[in-house]
Amino acid sequence: MQLIVQILSFGTAWWARPGWDERDPERFTRHAAYFNSTGIEVGSKIHADGPIRGLIRFNFSSGLDPHRAHANIGRTFCFKGIERYRETNRLLALHRAKRDVQPTHFLVRVASALHGTISFRTAWRSDDVQTVAVSRLRGMQELLLLMTPTSHIHTKVGTWRVLKRDEGTPQLLLGDDMEPAAGGEEGQ
């Protein structure tokens, strides 16, 4: 199943894997793979330990600009669905989506320092939320989630939804007093 995902935020941890052929002059550019996941920053280190391991992979052909990752916020990509491999969730970006396509999902980073902590022992998410990765350390949490236009999550602060303000890019916002993100209206 192919997902149309608008990137609203990335996880903290980034890394690259060069191409396999050491003689390849494009080993560190066109033939490299770029990865993103969750992590908790402590000093100059990022701790990626958590109950759910996962990553997002961008090959050069996917259209990500790895040197300006935050320039990709708001862009929409086509992904394969989440796959499990060696006890890790993996989400592969295939290519950039056409400009006029509506996203089916949104990639969001949830950080306890900003959004509040999640109690995983409760019904903390709607059924249509998919977890890519979770990192936890000393009471801090970071999650990467795939949410639909009608999804919601609960933290100690309240209920969060992907909402669209005016004509801007959808955002993960507290409360439900605004219009749902594109694609979430009745009849679509």
PyRosetta script that sets phi, psi and omega in degrees:
from pyrosetta import init, pose_from_sequence

init()
pose = pose_from_sequence("MQLIVQILSFGTAWWARPGWDERDPERFTRHAAYFNSTGIEVGSKIHADGPIRGLIRFNFSSGLDPHRAHANIGRTFCFKGIERYRETNRLLALHRAKRDVQPTHFLVRVASALHGTISFRTAWRSDDVQTVAVSRLRGMQELLLLMTPTSHIHTKVGTWRVLKRDEGTPQLLLGDDMEPAAGGEEGQ")
pose.set_psi(1, 131.9)
pose.set_omega(1, 179.5)
pose.set_phi(2, -96.1)
pose.set_psi(2, 135.7)
pose.set_omega(2, 179.2)
pose.set_phi(3, -109.7)
pose.set_psi(3, 141.1)
pose.set_omega(3, 173.4)
pose.set_phi(4, -103.0)
pose.set_psi(4, 108.4)
pose.set_omega(4, -169.7)
pose.set_phi(5, -117.8)
pose.set_psi(5, 124.1)
pose.set_omega(5, 173.0)
pose.set_phi(6, -92.4)
pose.set_psi(6, 128.4)
pose.set_omega(6, -178.8)
pose.set_phi(7, -80.9)
pose.set_psi(7, 115.9)
pose.set_omega(7, 175.2)
pose.set_phi(8, -99.6)
pose.set_psi(8, -26.3)
pose.set_omega(8, 176.7)
pose.set_phi(9, -167.0)
pose.set_psi(9, 159.3)
pose.set_omega(9, 177.8)
pose.set_phi(10, -112.8)
pose.set_psi(10, 163.3)
pose.set_omega(10, 171.9)
pose.set_phi(11, -73.2)
pose.set_psi(11, 171.3)
pose.set_omega(11, -176.7)
pose.set_phi(12, -72.9)
pose.set_psi(12, -35.2)
pose.set_omega(12, -171.5)
pose.set_phi(13, -89.3)
pose.set_psi(13, 126.8)
pose.set_omega(13, 174.5)
pose.set_phi(14, -125.9)
pose.set_psi(14, 143.2)
pose.set_omega(14, 171.9)
pose.set_phi(15, -156.6)
pose.set_psi(15, 164.5)
pose.set_omega(15, -179.3)
pose.set_phi(16, -127.1)
pose.set_psi(16, 152.4)
pose.set_omega(16, 172.6)
pose.set_phi(17, -125.3)
pose.set_psi(17, 119.1)
pose.set_omega(17, -179.8)
pose.set_phi(18, -68.4)
pose.set_psi(18, 163.5)
pose.set_omega(18, 175.6)
pose.set_phi(19, -60.3)
pose.set_psi(19, 162.1)
pose.set_omega(19, -173.4)
pose.set_phi(20, -74.8)
pose.set_psi(20, -31.9)
pose.set_omega(20, -174.7)
pose.set_phi(21, -81.5)
pose.set_psi(21, 110.3)
pose.set_omega(21, -177.3)
pose.set_phi(22, -66.7)
pose.set_psi(22, -19.1)
pose.set_omega(22, 178.8)
pose.set_phi(23, -90.1)
pose.set_psi(23, -4.8)
pose.set_omega(23, -177.8)
pose.set_phi(24, -73.4)
pose.set_psi(24, 120.3)
pose.set_omega(24, 179.5)
pose.set_phi(25, -67.5)
pose.set_psi(25, -16.9)
pose.set_omega(25, 179.5)
pose.set_phi(26, -104.9)
pose.set_psi(26, 19.3)
pose.set_omega(26, -177.9)
pose.set_phi(27, -57.4)
pose.set_psi(27, -36.3)
pose.set_omega(27, -176.6)
pose.set_phi(28, -98.7)
pose.set_psi(28, 4.7)
pose.set_omega(28, 179.8)
pose.set_phi(29, -126.1)
pose.set_psi(29, -90.5)
pose.set_omega(29, -173.9)
pose.set_phi(30, -64.1)
pose.set_psi(30, -26.8)
pose.set_omega(30, -176.8)
pose.set_phi(31, -107.9)
pose.set_psi(31, 13.1)
pose.set_omega(31, 177.0)
pose.set_phi(32, -90.9)
pose.set_psi(32, 158.2)
pose.set_omega(32, 173.6)
pose.set_phi(33, -117.3)
pose.set_psi(33, 142.7)
pose.set_omega(33, -179.0)
pose.set_phi(34, -117.9)
pose.set_psi(34, 137.5)
pose.set_omega(34, -174.4)
pose.set_phi(35, -124.7)
pose.set_psi(35, 148.7)
pose.set_omega(35, 176.2)
pose.set_phi(36, -136.0)
pose.set_psi(36, 143.1)
pose.set_omega(36, 177.7)
pose.set_phi(37, -158.0)
pose.set_psi(37, -174.3)
pose.set_omega(37, 179.0)
pose.set_phi(38, -86.1)
pose.set_psi(38, 161.6)
pose.set_omega(38, 176.6)
pose.set_phi(39, -176.1)
pose.set_psi(39, 152.3)
pose.set_omega(39, 177.8)
pose.set_phi(40, -107.2)
pose.set_psi(40, 122.8)
pose.set_omega(40, 179.4)
pose.set_phi(41, -80.9)
pose.set_psi(41, 126.1)
pose.set_omega(41, 175.0)
pose.set_phi(42, -133.4)
pose.set_psi(42, 106.5)
pose.set_omega(42, -174.9)
pose.set_phi(43, 66.0)
pose.set_psi(43, -127.4)
pose.set_omega(43, -179.9)
pose.set_phi(44, -97.2)
pose.set_psi(44, 6.6)
pose.set_omega(44, -178.1)
pose.set_phi(45, -110.4)
pose.set_psi(45, 153.7)
pose.set_omega(45, 174.6)
pose.set_phi(46, -116.1)
pose.set_psi(46, 120.8)
pose.set_omega(46, 179.0)
pose.set_phi(47, -97.9)
pose.set_psi(47, 121.5)
pose.set_omega(47, -175.7)
pose.set_phi(48, -108.2)
pose.set_psi(48, 22.6)
pose.set_omega(48, 180.0)
pose.set_phi(49, -77.8)
pose.set_psi(49, 142.0)
pose.set_omega(49, 177.3)
pose.set_phi(50, -179.4)
pose.set_psi(50, 173.2)
pose.set_omega(50, -176.2)
pose.set_phi(51, -73.5)
pose.set_psi(51, -21.5)
pose.set_omega(51, 179.6)
pose.set_phi(52, -128.8)
pose.set_psi(52, 111.6)
pose.set_omega(52, 178.3)
pose.set_phi(53, -88.7)
pose.set_psi(53, 139.3)
pose.set_omega(53, 178.7)
pose.set_phi(54, -167.8)
pose.set_psi(54, 164.4)
pose.set_omega(54, -179.1)
pose.set_phi(55, -154.3)
pose.set_psi(55, 160.9)
pose.set_omega(55, 172.4)
pose.set_phi(56, -115.0)
pose.set_psi(56, 133.0)
pose.set_omega(56, -179.2)
pose.set_phi(57, -113.9)
pose.set_psi(57, 131.8)
pose.set_omega(57, 174.6)
pose.set_phi(58, -120.4)
pose.set_psi(58, 117.1)
pose.set_omega(58, 169.8)
pose.set_phi(59, -85.7)
pose.set_psi(59, 166.3)
pose.set_omega(59, 179.3)
pose.set_phi(60, -56.0)
pose.set_psi(60, -39.1)
pose.set_omega(60, -176.8)
pose.set_phi(61, -68.2)
pose.set_psi(61, -12.2)
pose.set_omega(61, -178.1)
pose.set_phi(62, -74.3)
pose.set_psi(62, -18.4)
pose.set_omega(62, 177.8)
pose.set_phi(63, 95.3)
pose.set_psi(63, 4.9)
pose.set_omega(63, 177.2)
pose.set_phi(64, -74.4)
pose.set_psi(64, 140.3)
pose.set_omega(64, 171.6)
pose.set_phi(65, -94.2)
pose.set_psi(65, 98.2)
pose.set_omega(65, -173.8)
pose.set_phi(66, -69.5)
pose.set_psi(66, -17.9)
pose.set_omega(66, -178.3)
pose.set_phi(67, -87.4)
pose.set_psi(67, -12.1)
pose.set_omega(67, 177.4)
pose.set_phi(68, -138.2)
pose.set_psi(68, 65.5)
pose.set_omega(68, -173.6)
pose.set_phi(69, -55.5)
pose.set_psi(69, -40.8)
pose.set_omega(69, -176.5)
pose.set_phi(70, -71.5)
pose.set_psi(70, -15.9)
pose.set_omega(70, 173.5)
pose.set_phi(71, -69.7)
pose.set_psi(71, -14.5)
pose.set_omega(71, 179.6)
pose.set_phi(72, -87.5)
pose.set_psi(72, -6.5)
pose.set_omega(72, 176.9)
pose.set_phi(73, -63.4)
pose.set_psi(73, 131.0)
pose.set_omega(73, -178.0)
pose.set_phi(74, 93.7)
pose.set_psi(74, -15.6)
pose.set_omega(74, 178.9)
pose.set_phi(75, -78.9)
pose.set_psi(75, 155.9)
pose.set_omega(75, -177.6)
pose.set_phi(76, -115.6)
pose.set_psi(76, 133.2)
pose.set_omega(76, -178.3)
pose.set_phi(77, -126.0)
pose.set_psi(77, 154.3)
pose.set_omega(77, 171.3)
pose.set_phi(78, -93.8)
pose.set_psi(78, 130.5)
pose.set_omega(78, -178.3)
pose.set_phi(79, -124.4)
pose.set_psi(79, 152.3)
pose.set_omega(79, 163.0)
pose.set_phi(80, -73.7)
pose.set_psi(80, 156.3)
pose.set_omega(80, 176.5)
pose.set_phi(81, -63.7)
pose.set_psi(81, 169.2)
pose.set_omega(81, 179.0)
pose.set_phi(82, -64.7)
pose.set_psi(82, 129.6)
pose.set_omega(82, 176.4)
pose.set_phi(83, -118.9)
pose.set_psi(83, 149.8)
pose.set_omega(83, 176.6)
pose.set_phi(84, -99.8)
pose.set_psi(84, 131.8)
pose.set_omega(84, 176.3)
pose.set_phi(85, -147.1)
pose.set_psi(85, 122.7)
pose.set_omega(85, -179.7)
pose.set_phi(86, 50.0)
pose.set_psi(86, 50.6)
pose.set_omega(86, 177.0)
pose.set_phi(87, 60.8)
pose.set_psi(87, 27.3)
pose.set_omega(87, -180.0)
pose.set_phi(88, -131.2)
pose.set_psi(88, 133.4)
pose.set_omega(88, 172.3)
pose.set_phi(89, -74.9)
pose.set_psi(89, 134.7)
pose.set_omega(89, -179.6)
pose.set_phi(90, -130.8)
pose.set_psi(90, 133.4)
pose.set_omega(90, -179.9)
pose.set_phi(91, -125.5)
pose.set_psi(91, 115.7)
pose.set_omega(91, -175.2)
pose.set_phi(92, -103.3)
pose.set_psi(92, 122.5)
pose.set_omega(92, 174.3)
pose.set_phi(93, -78.6)
pose.set_psi(93, 128.0)
pose.set_omega(93, -179.1)
pose.set_phi(94, -91.0)
pose.set_psi(94, -49.3)
pose.set_omega(94, -178.7)
pose.set_phi(95, -170.2)
pose.set_psi(95, 167.6)
pose.set_omega(95, 175.3)
pose.set_phi(96, -69.7)
pose.set_psi(96, 143.9)
pose.set_omega(96, 177.6)
pose.set_phi(97, -83.1)
pose.set_psi(97, 160.2)
pose.set_omega(97, 175.1)
pose.set_phi(98, -65.4)
pose.set_psi(98, 151.1)
pose.set_omega(98, -174.4)
pose.set_phi(99, -60.5)
pose.set_psi(99, -33.7)
pose.set_omega(99, -173.6)
pose.set_phi(100, -90.1)
pose.set_psi(100, 1.8)
pose.set_omega(100, -178.5)
pose.set_phi(101, -80.7)
pose.set_psi(101, 139.4)
pose.set_omega(101, 178.0)
pose.set_phi(102, -86.6)
pose.set_psi(102, 135.6)
pose.set_omega(102, 179.3)
pose.set_phi(103, -69.7)
pose.set_psi(103, 144.6)
pose.set_omega(103, 172.2)
pose.set_phi(104, -90.9)
pose.set_psi(104, -22.7)
pose.set_omega(104, -177.3)
pose.set_phi(105, -143.1)
pose.set_psi(105, 164.1)
pose.set_omega(105, 175.6)
pose.set_phi(106, -129.0)
pose.set_psi(106, 135.4)
pose.set_omega(106, 174.5)
pose.set_phi(107, -91.6)
pose.set_psi(107, 120.6)
pose.set_omega(107, -179.1)
pose.set_phi(108, -129.1)
pose.set_psi(108, 144.5)
pose.set_omega(108, 173.4)
pose.set_phi(109, -101.0)
pose.set_psi(109, 129.2)
pose.set_omega(109, 176.0)
pose.set_phi(110, -114.1)
pose.set_psi(110, 120.2)
pose.set_omega(110, -179.3)
pose.set_phi(111, -118.5)
pose.set_psi(111, 131.7)
pose.set_omega(111, -176.5)
pose.set_phi(112, -59.6)
pose.set_psi(112, -33.1)
pose.set_omega(112, -179.8)
pose.set_phi(113, -65.1)
pose.set_psi(113, -27.8)
pose.set_omega(113, -178.4)
pose.set_phi(114, -101.5)
pose.set_psi(114, -41.7)
pose.set_omega(114, -172.4)
pose.set_phi(115, -104.3)
pose.set_psi(115, -11.7)
pose.set_omega(115, -174.9)
pose.set_phi(116, 96.2)
pose.set_psi(116, 159.4)
pose.set_omega(116, -178.6)
pose.set_phi(117, -80.0)
pose.set_psi(117, 154.4)
pose.set_omega(117, 178.3)
pose.set_phi(118, -106.9)
pose.set_psi(118, 133.8)
pose.set_omega(118, 172.4)
pose.set_phi(119, -93.5)
pose.set_psi(119, 106.4)
pose.set_omega(119, -176.5)
pose.set_phi(120, -72.0)
pose.set_psi(120, -8.1)
pose.set_omega(120, 178.0)
pose.set_phi(121, -83.0)
pose.set_psi(121, -6.0)
pose.set_omega(121, -179.5)
pose.set_phi(122, -112.0)
pose.set_psi(122, 175.5)
pose.set_omega(122, 174.4)
pose.set_phi(123, -78.5)
pose.set_psi(123, 83.9)
pose.set_omega(123, -171.0)
pose.set_phi(124, -88.2)
pose.set_psi(124, -8.3)
pose.set_omega(124, -176.6)
pose.set_phi(125, -145.4)
pose.set_psi(125, 156.5)
pose.set_omega(125, 172.3)
pose.set_phi(126, -74.3)
pose.set_psi(126, 161.4)
pose.set_omega(126, -174.9)
pose.set_phi(127, -63.0)
pose.set_psi(127, -22.3)
pose.set_omega(127, -176.7)
pose.set_phi(128, -89.6)
pose.set_psi(128, 4.8)
pose.set_omega(128, 175.5)
pose.set_phi(129, -85.7)
pose.set_psi(129, 130.1)
pose.set_omega(129, 176.7)
pose.set_phi(130, -111.2)
pose.set_psi(130, 132.9)
pose.set_omega(130, -179.2)
pose.set_phi(131, -92.7)
pose.set_psi(131, 123.2)
pose.set_omega(131, 175.6)
pose.set_phi(132, -87.5)
pose.set_psi(132, -49.9)
pose.set_omega(132, -177.3)
pose.set_phi(133, -156.4)
pose.set_psi(133, 153.3)
pose.set_omega(133, 175.7)
pose.set_phi(134, -138.9)
pose.set_psi(134, 129.0)
pose.set_omega(134, 171.9)
pose.set_phi(135, -118.5)
pose.set_psi(135, 140.9)
pose.set_omega(135, 177.5)
pose.set_phi(136, -139.0)
pose.set_psi(136, 143.0)
pose.set_omega(136, 176.0)
pose.set_phi(137, -161.2)
pose.set_psi(137, 124.8)
pose.set_omega(137, 174.7)
pose.set_phi(138, 47.5)
pose.set_psi(138, 46.6)
pose.set_omega(138, 177.3)
pose.set_phi(139, 83.7)
pose.set_psi(139, -6.6)
pose.set_omega(139, 177.7)
pose.set_phi(140, -94.5)
pose.set_psi(140, 147.8)
pose.set_omega(140, -179.6)
pose.set_phi(141, -134.3)
pose.set_psi(141, 148.6)
pose.set_omega(141, 167.6)
pose.set_phi(142, -142.4)
pose.set_psi(142, 132.4)
pose.set_omega(142, -179.7)
pose.set_phi(143, -127.2)
pose.set_psi(143, 147.1)
pose.set_omega(143, 166.8)
pose.set_phi(144, -112.7)
pose.set_psi(144, 123.0)
pose.set_omega(144, -175.1)
pose.set_phi(145, -126.8)
pose.set_psi(145, 149.5)
pose.set_omega(145, 167.1)
pose.set_phi(146, -103.0)
pose.set_psi(146, 119.5)
pose.set_omega(146, -179.5)
pose.set_phi(147, -119.3)
pose.set_psi(147, 148.4)
pose.set_omega(147, 175.0)
pose.set_phi(148, -92.7)
pose.set_psi(148, 172.9)
pose.set_omega(148, 178.3)
pose.set_phi(149, -61.7)
pose.set_psi(149, -17.7)
pose.set_omega(149, -179.3)
pose.set_phi(150, -109.1)
pose.set_psi(150, 5.2)
pose.set_omega(150, -178.4)
pose.set_phi(151, -70.8)
pose.set_psi(151, 160.8)
pose.set_omega(151, 170.1)
pose.set_phi(152, -151.6)
pose.set_psi(152, 156.2)
pose.set_omega(152, 174.0)
pose.set_phi(153, -131.9)
pose.set_psi(153, 154.8)
pose.set_omega(153, 178.9)
pose.set_phi(154, -116.1)
pose.set_psi(154, 131.1)
pose.set_omega(154, 172.2)
pose.set_phi(155, -124.3)
pose.set_psi(155, -179.5)
pose.set_omega(155, 178.2)
pose.set_phi(156, -65.4)
pose.set_psi(156, -17.7)
pose.set_omega(156, 179.2)
pose.set_phi(157, -83.0)
pose.set_psi(157, -33.8)
pose.set_omega(157, -178.3)
pose.set_phi(158, 154.3)
pose.set_psi(158, -159.0)
pose.set_omega(158, -178.1)
pose.set_phi(159, -98.3)
pose.set_psi(159, 131.2)
pose.set_omega(159, -178.3)
pose.set_phi(160, -113.5)
pose.set_psi(160, 139.3)
pose.set_omega(160, 177.8)
pose.set_phi(161, -137.2)
pose.set_psi(161, 156.4)
pose.set_omega(161, 171.3)
pose.set_phi(162, -82.3)
pose.set_psi(162, 114.7)
pose.set_omega(162, -176.6)
pose.set_phi(163, -127.8)
pose.set_psi(163, 154.6)
pose.set_omega(163, 179.8)
pose.set_phi(164, -113.1)
pose.set_psi(164, 125.0)
pose.set_omega(164, 175.1)
pose.set_phi(165, -97.1)
pose.set_psi(165, 127.4)
pose.set_omega(165, 178.6)
pose.set_phi(166, 50.8)
pose.set_psi(166, -130.8)
pose.set_omega(166, -179.0)
pose.set_phi(167, -104.1)
pose.set_psi(167, 11.2)
pose.set_omega(167, -176.5)
pose.set_phi(168, -78.5)
pose.set_psi(168, -176.0)
pose.set_omega(168, 177.2)
pose.set_phi(169, -70.4)
pose.set_psi(169, 138.9)
pose.set_omega(169, 175.9)
pose.set_phi(170, -57.3)
pose.set_psi(170, 154.5)
pose.set_omega(170, -179.8)
pose.set_phi(171, -139.4)
pose.set_psi(171, 157.3)
pose.set_omega(171, 171.3)
pose.set_phi(172, -81.3)
pose.set_psi(172, 112.1)
pose.set_omega(172, -174.1)
pose.set_phi(173, -126.5)
pose.set_psi(173, 150.9)
pose.set_omega(173, 177.8)
pose.set_phi(174, -79.1)
pose.set_psi(174, 133.0)
pose.set_omega(174, 176.2)
pose.set_phi(175, 99.4)
pose.set_psi(175, 178.0)
pose.set_omega(175, -176.9)
pose.set_phi(176, -137.2)
pose.set_psi(176, 30.8)
pose.set_omega(176, -175.8)
pose.set_phi(177, -95.7)
pose.set_psi(177, 9.6)
pose.set_omega(177, -179.4)
pose.set_phi(178, -119.9)
pose.set_psi(178, 171.6)
pose.set_omega(178, 179.9)
pose.set_phi(179, -66.7)
pose.set_psi(179, 142.5)
pose.set_omega(179, 174.5)
pose.set_phi(180, -63.4)
pose.set_psi(180, 162.7)
pose.set_omega(180, 178.2)
pose.set_phi(181, -66.5)
pose.set_psi(181, 164.4)
pose.set_omega(181, -178.8)
pose.set_phi(182, -52.0)
pose.set_psi(182, 137.2)
pose.set_omega(182, 179.8)
pose.set_phi(183, 92.4)
pose.set_psi(183, -11.5)
pose.set_omega(183, -176.4)
pose.set_phi(184, -95.9)
pose.set_psi(184, -5.5)
pose.set_omega(184, -179.0)
pose.set_phi(185, -72.2)
pose.set_psi(185, 156.0)
pose.set_omega(185, 177.4)
pose.set_phi(186, -60.1)
pose.set_psi(186, 142.5)
pose.set_omega(186, 173.9)
pose.set_phi(187, 86.4)
pose.set_psi(187, 0.3)
pose.set_omega(187, 178.2)
pose.set_phi(188, -100.7)
pose.dump_pdb("model.pdb")
